[in-house]
Amino acid sequence: MNNPAPRARDRISTKPLSGMRDFLPVDVARRAHVIDVIRSVYRAYGFAEIETPTLESLDTLLGKYGDEGDQLLYRVLRRRDALRRVLDQAHAEDRPPTEAELAGEGLRYDLTVPLARVVAQYGDLPRFWKRMQFQPVWRADRPGRGRFREFWQCDADVTGTTSLVAEAEVLGAVSTVLTRLGFTAFELLVNHRELLRASIRSAEIPDELESTALIAVDKFDKIGADGVADELTSRGITAGSAEQLLTLIRDQPETSNAARLDYLDERIKDEAGRRAIADLRQLCAACRHNAANAALRVELRLARGLSYYTGPIFEIAVPDLAGSLGGGGRYDGLVGMFGKREVPAVGFSLGLERILVVMAERDMFPALSVSPDVMLCSMDVDMADVVQVAEALRRGGVRVETYPEPAKLKKQLQYAASPQVGVRFAAILGQDELDAGEVSLKHLGSGEQSRVSIADATQRILAEVGRPL
């Protein structure tokens, strides 16, 4: 007896979860292309690649991103006996279990905190260590254009030095990556956390509201000056202080980085702020000699929301694009939060998903083939012989798919030429071809067909697809 078909409301949805995606072959090819470019550039700059676990202890993750970041962490429920003990304890005390009791692990929020844990864990790493990492991260955020709950970051970090040479190297590498990917108009915005703090103090904003002010300034590009002013005053900052801070930001000269820094030098009298201005002057001078020079722009409204930044901060701005392709900065205190030695560090994180979205919208990808070169079609020959011929073509460098089932030749050729398969050639193998050590090679675009040896078929196919022997 046949089972009844499931009712519509009983069917399991095949759509990915909100903010998550499936990647089909073209998507994967594009992702691989971008990562290959990034990896190649970063290797040239001396970065070594690592990977870290998907799950981290919540003790590792919490308290590193600020309150807003902590709220976006994906927490993982305790399992079996551990969960049972938590529930039993809460029941015995006649109360609901707390979130901290229910979850002890979380998904990676970024790649920087796991790096800091790695540096704290392994004492035999080089004193000056350049690391790159390409892995997915997860945030329980509201999905939007180019913003997902699961996404990849491509990070480059230098640990062990406070020298601004590290910042210059990171910015040079990022600029080279963007240029090689085909971006011709982009800016590398730079600021300094201590300069921001000095600007906030100069506006007579109380120390206890500094984080509030930083969060508001970080939204400048999204909500504009009026929106920032409203957010500042709604959180207890006086209208006069809000206006002082916004005036300092709005009145920056547009002429050059030197002019902006001179402007700030005249207005910031705070010692820490003046040291930050000096750091930015040195960084601009160092970047005159690398790929970042033309793109570098000092921008006081850049805040970067993460709380672990301690020095220079960076972000990529692209014309006609809301949001950024990536950002980073110096975080000298993060490794020390794991209870061991202090290790200075600076890094940059490229957002793979946003780069892919922009490149697709602007038709920036090169031709990337995901199809086989040839479909091996057979007529009344043993499948062992089909496998043998396919392997001979593959040894020559040809990408081969075999038609796996007995079928009329017309059906096999129609399948090979279909958009879903998209091969350029069909190699037809019958008993006559097999006895002669040949195939009938058919170009599916022109219809031209001829009997050729396996070696000649290999040469013709590779010449057509543009790959060398």
Buried (B, 14 or more C-beta within 10 A) or exposed (E): EEEEEEEEEEEEEEEEEEBEBEEEEBBEBBBEBBBEBBBEBBEEBEBEEBEBEBBBEBEBBBBBBBEBBBEBBBBBEBEEEEBEEBBEEBEEEEEEBEEEBBBBBBBBBBBBBBBBBBBBEEEEBEEEBBBBBBBBBBBEBEBEEBBBBBBBBBBBBBBBBBBBBBBBBBBBBBBBBBBBBEBEEBBBBBBBBBBBBBBBBBBEBBEEBBBBBBBBBBBBBEEEBEEBBBBBBEBEBBEEBBBBBBEBBEEBBEEEBEEBBBBBBEBBEBEBBBBBBEBBBBBBEBBEEBBBBEBBBBBBBBBBBBBBBBBBBBBBBBEEBEBBBBBBBBBBBBBBBBEEEEBBBBBBBBBBBBBBBBBEEEEBBEEEBEBBBBBBBBBEBEEEBBEEBBEBBEEBBBBBBBBEEEBEBEEBBEBBBEEEBBBBBBBBBBEEBBEEEBBBBBBBEEEEBEBBEBBBBBBBBBEBBEEEE
